[in-house]
């Protein structure tokens, strides 16, 4: 008999956790888990109140922790994530966008017409109390834990420091959004169709990302972004594995930002999803996905920029031209805003292509200002209604500026910001990104972007003309009486758009101080 000596296994080193840096993400994801428990065990009549307190409390608390963590940072969770200046800036922006989106999602959607509400309620199954509860929007409290999971994934996405963590964050962000997109009560079939399209194409793009990560691992022998950068520097000759990996990872990321030719899902999903969810998705996903894309291209693949920049150059030009031109022929407000979002993705790609600290700072500022204006714009869209629900046909918005001048004025401000008109935050964002790209030697691309921006201004101004300079049909478009939730979201978005257009320097300086990624 052979007796083998006992060998003690090496001790397991647990990663050190800096809870000040991880606190914002932990608080949001922990609140999401508690929200699931609330849905399982709390009585139906109290779920809404508990979920609202839980959601707003966790978002505000996480934002406070982000502010407290400013100026500190470093790798966390065994370098699986990095909390640095860009990560904290983008997490703060995501939380602000999420707070405004939560305010619009908390709206109960009671139509101004009591007769229309009563007719809808009487046609629903169940007891009278259940019908009233459903018609007023009290039953869908399960949206809140899904919403918080999506916010947690968005916060982890731009802070991820290896490809596997980034993929996990991508799925934590995406899976709840697939469900939220299918929860429109009054356009159920259209909403479910949009959710299915989003899920199928999203799963397809996630597969591209994962396969690209496998190819990059085959080249570098690691999934850590800093290790990949070292491998690229050590092997300056382009490898087929690296080139294929970058291409496939880029496909997965460009799908999330709705860049051409990976944009086909956006108009249908924006139109079919519940409007508050559309605003959250259009703003939050853009901030998180561009943050992750910036980290990938500025950290992992910066050494091979001359190989991927030409492809991104073409994609950026196609994106802002397709978004701007196709938006001209849209007759639905939500589809017009979807193509507007596609055009903005093209403008934001200029900051990615620059690969400079100035490009990074400008892109982060642009993302935050765009996100706040987008949530406010969709908050306005959800209030213009008729007897069957939301009224998004542009023709039916004729005369809105005469019947509801403050609401139309706020929407016009958001549109002018999207167009890049001076004295709005959108102008400062576009100017900063264009200037950074021009300084990086992309003058011709900037000229094309200015031309596309001029084309885009036409369809924004067209909506302003319809609202203020067209005669209303009948008594004009009907507008639901909003609660203080939606009023606060629209007012804050409008105020931020105006203030950051006139006094942008403090936020620009904060972005400039957070323009370096930690490896």
Long-range contacts (C-beta under 8 A, 24 or more apart in sequence): 15-76, 15-77, 15-78, 15-80, 16-76, 17-76, 17-77, 18-74, 18-76, 18-83, 20-65, 20-68, 20-69, 20-72, 21-69, 21-72, 21-73, 21-74, 21-76, 21-83, 22-76, 22-77, 22-83, 23-62, 23-65, 23-69, 24-62, 24-63, 24-65, 24-66, 24-69, 24-91, 24-95, 24-155, 25-62, 25-91, 25-152, 25-155, 25-156, 25-159, 27-58, 27-61, 27-62, 27-65, 28-58, 28-59, 28-62, 28-148, 28-151, 28-152, 28-155, 29-148, 29-149, 29-152, 30-58, 31-55, 31-57, 31-58, 31-148, 32-145, 32-146, 32-148, 32-149, 32-152, 33-145, 35-144, 35-145, 35-148, 36-145, 38-141, 38-145, 39-141, 39-142, 39-145, 44-133, 44-139, 47-141, 48-138, 48-141, 51-141, 51-144, 51-145, 52-106, 52-144, 54-144, 54-148, 55-102, 55-144, 55-147, 55-148, 56-99, 56-102, 58-148, 59-95, 59-98, 59-99, 59-102, 59-151, 60-99, 62-91, 62-95, 62-155, 63-92, 63-95, 63-96, 63-99, 66-91, 66-92, 66-95, 67-92, 73-518, 74-518, 75-161, 75-518, 77-165, 79-161, 79-162, 79-224, 79-226, 80-160, 80-161, 80-162, 80-164, 80-165, 81-156, 81-159, 81-160, 81-161, 81-165, 82-159, 82-161, 82-517, 82-518, 82-519, 83-159, 84-514, 84-516, 84-517, 84-518, 85-513, 85-514, 85-515, 85-516, 86-158, 86-291, 86-294, 86-295, 86-360, 86-364, 86-514, 86-515, 86-516, 86-517, 87-158, 87-159, 87-291, 88-514, 89-364, 89-368, 89-510, 89-511, 89-514, 90-158, 90-287, 90-288, 90-291, 90-364, 90-367, 91-155, 91-158, 91-159, 92-368, 93-287, 93-364, 93-367, 93-368, 93-371, 94-151, 94-154, 94-155, 94-284, 94-287, 94-288, 94-371, 95-151, 95-155, 96-368, 96-371, 96-372, 97-280, 97-283, 97-284, 97-287, 97-368, 97-371, 97-372, 97-375, 98-147, 98-151, 98-154, 98-280, 98-284, 100-372, 100-375, 100-376, 100-379, 100-489, 100-492, 100-493, 101-147, 101-276, 101-279, 101-280, 101-283, 101-284, 101-375, 101-489, 102-147, 103-379, 103-485, 103-486, 103-488, 103-489, 104-275, 104-276, 104-279, 104-280, 104-375, 104-378, 104-379, 104-382, 104-485, 104-486, 104-489, 105-143, 105-147, 105-276, 105-277, 105-280, 106-483, 106-485, 107-137, 107-276, 107-382, 107-482, 107-483, 107-485, 107-486, 108-136, 108-137, 108-138, 108-483, 109-136, 109-137, 109-382, 109-480, 110-136, 110-480, 110-481, 111-385, 111-387, 111-480, 112-385, 112-478, 112-479, 112-480, 112-481, 113-387, 113-478, 116-387, 134-185, 137-185, 140-183, 140-185, 143-180, 143-183, 143-277, 146-176, 146-179, 146-180, 147-176, 147-180, 147-280, 149-175, 149-176, 150-176, 150-177, 150-180, 150-280, 150-284, 151-284, 153-288, 154-284, 154-285, 154-287, 154-288, 155-288, 157-288, 157-289, 157-291, 157-292, 158-287, 158-288, 158-291, 158-292, 158-294, 158-295, 160-292, 160-295, 161-224, 161-225, 161-226, 161-295, 161-519, 162-222, 162-223, 162-224, 162-225, 163-213, 163-216, 163-217, 163-223, 163-225, 163-228, 163-249, 164-213, 164-223, 166-292, 166-296, 167-206, 167-209, 167-210, 167-213, 169-292, 170-206, 170-209, 170-252, 170-256, 170-292, 171-206, 173-285, 173-288, 174-202, 174-206, 174-256, 177-277, 177-281, 177-285, 178-202, 180-273, 180-274, 180-277, 180-280, 180-281, 181-269, 181-272, 181-273, 181-274, 181-277, 181-281, 182-273, 183-274, 183-277, 184-272, 184-273, 184-274, 185-274, 186-388, 186-389, 186-390, 187-272, 187-389, 187-390, 190-271, 190-272, 191-272, 191-273, 191-274, 192-272, 193-268, 193-272, 194-268, 194-269, 194-270, 194-271, 194-272, 194-273, 195-269, 195-272, 195-273, 197-265, 197-268, 197-269, 198-265, 198-269, 201-255, 201-264, 201-265, 202-255, 202-265, 205-251, 205-252, 205-255, 205-256, 205-262, 206-252, 208-248, 208-249, 208-251, 208-252, 208-255, 209-248, 209-249, 209-251, 209-252, 209-253, 210-252, 211-248, 212-244, 212-245, 212-246, 212-247, 212-248, 212-249, 212-250, 212-251, 212-252, 213-245, 213-249, 214-245, 215-241, 215-242, 215-244, 215-245, 215-248, 216-241, 216-242, 216-245, 216-246, 216-249, 216-300, 217-245, 218-245, 219-245, 225-295, 225-296, 225-299, 225-300, 225-519, 226-299, 226-300, 226-519, 228-300, 228-301, 229-299, 229-300, 229-301, 229-302, 229-303, 229-519, 232-300, 232-301, 232-302, 232-303, 232-304, 233-303, 236-303, 238-304, 238-307, 242-304, 243-307, 246-301, 246-304, 246-307, 246-308, 247-311, 249-296, 250-308, 250-311, 250-312, 253-289, 253-292, 253-293, 253-296, 254-293, 254-315, 256-285, 256-289, 257-285, 257-286, 257-289, 257-290, 257-293, 257-345, 257-348, 258-338, 258-341, 258-342, 258-345, 259-315, 259-316, 259-319, 259-342, 259-345, 259-346, 259-349, 260-315, 260-318, 260-319, 260-322, 260-323, 260-342, 260-346, 261-318, 263-319, 263-322, 263-323, 263-342, 263-345, 266-338, 266-339, 266-341, 266-342, 267-335, 267-338, 267-339, 269-338, 270-334, 270-335, 270-337, 270-338, 270-341, 271-332, 271-334, 271-335, 271-338, 271-392, 275-334, 275-378, 275-381, 275-382, 275-390, 276-378, 276-379, 276-382, 278-334, 278-378, 279-374, 279-375, 279-377, 279-378, 279-379, 280-375, 282-337, 282-338, 282-341, 282-374, 282-378, 283-370, 283-371, 283-372, 283-374, 283-375, 284-371, 286-341, 286-344, 286-345, 286-348, 286-367, 286-370, 286-371, 286-374, 287-367, 287-368, 287-371, 290-348, 290-352, 290-363, 290-367, 291-364, 291-367, 293-352, 294-351, 294-352, 294-360, 294-363, 294-364, 294-517, 295-517, 297-352, 297-355, 298-355, 298-360, 298-517, 299-517, 299-519, 302-355, 305-355, 309-353, 309-355, 312-349, 312-352, 312-353, 313-353, 313-442, 313-445, 315-346, 315-349, 316-346, 316-347, 316-349, 316-350, 316-353, 316-445, 316-449, 317-346, 317-445, 317-448, 317-449, 318-346, 319-343, 319-345, 319-346, 319-349, 320-344, 320-345, 320-346, 320-347, 320-448, 320-449, 320-452, 320-453, 320-456, 321-346, 321-448, 321-452, 321-455, 323-452, 323-456, 324-452, 324-453, 324-455, 324-456, 324-459, 325-455, 327-456, 327-459, 328-455, 328-458, 328-459, 330-394, 330-459, 331-393, 331-394, 331-395, 332-392, 332-393, 332-394, 333-381, 333-392, 333-393, 333-394, 333-397, 333-463, 334-378, 334-381, 334-392, 336-394, 336-459, 336-463, 337-374, 337-377, 337-378, 337-381, 340-418, 340-456, 340-459, 340-460, 341-374, 343-452, 343-456, 344-370, 344-418, 346-449, 346-452, 347-430, 347-433, 347-434, 347-449, 347-452, 347-453, 348-433, 350-433, 350-434, 350-436, 350-437, 350-442, 350-445, 350-446, 350-449, 351-433, 351-436, 351-437, 353-437, 353-440, 353-442, 353-445, 354-436, 354-437, 354-439, 354-440, 354-442, 355-440, 356-436, 356-439, 356-440, 357-512, 357-515, 357-516, 358-435, 358-436, 358-439, 358-440, 358-512, 358-515, 359-433, 359-436, 359-437, 359-440, 360-515, 360-517, 361-432, 361-436, 361-508, 361-511, 361-512, 361-514, 361-515, 362-429, 362-432, 362-433, 362-435, 362-436, 362-511, 363-433, 363-436, 364-511, 364-514, 364-515, 365-428, 365-429, 365-432, 365-504, 365-507, 365-508, 365-511, 366-429, 366-430, 366-432, 366-433, 368-507, 369-417, 369-425, 369-426, 369-428, 369-429, 369-496, 369-497, 369-500, 370-418, 370-426, 370-429, 372-425, 372-492, 372-493, 372-496, 372-497, 373-414, 373-417, 373-418, 373-425, 373-426, 373-493, 373-496, 373-497, 374-414, 375-489, 375-493, 376-410, 376-414, 376-489, 376-490, 376-492, 376-493, 376-494, 376-497, 377-411, 377-414, 377-415, 377-418, 377-493, 379-486, 379-489, 379-490, 379-493, 380-407, 380-410, 380-411, 380-414, 380-490, 381-411, 382-480, 382-486, 383-407, 383-479, 383-480, 383-482, 383-486, 384-477, 384-478, 384-479, 385-478, 385-479, 385-480, 386-477, 386-478, 391-477, 391-478, 394-463, 394-466, 395-466, 395-473, 396-473, 396-477, 397-463, 397-466, 397-467, 397-477, 398-466, 398-467, 398-470, 398-471, 398-472, 398-473, 398-476, 398-477, 399-467, 399-470, 399-471, 399-472, 399-473, 399-476, 399-477, 400-466, 400-467, 400-472, 400-476, 400-477, 400-479, 401-467, 401-468, 401-469, 402-468, 402-472, 402-476, 403-472, 403-475, 403-476, 403-477, 403-479, 404-476, 404-477, 404-479, 407-479, 407-490, 408-467, 408-468, 410-490, 410-491, 410-493, 410-494, 411-463, 411-467, 412-463, 412-464, 412-467, 412-468, 413-494, 413-497, 413-498, 414-493, 414-494, 414-497, 415-460, 415-461, 415-463, 415-464, 416-460, 416-464, 417-497, 417-501, 418-456, 418-460, 419-453, 419-456, 419-457, 419-460, 419-461, 420-453, 420-457, 421-457, 422-501, 423-498, 423-501, 423-502, 424-497, 424-498, 424-501, 425-496, 425-497, 425-498, 425-499, 425-500, 425-501, 425-504, 426-497, 426-501, 427-501, 428-500, 428-501, 428-504, 428-508, 432-508
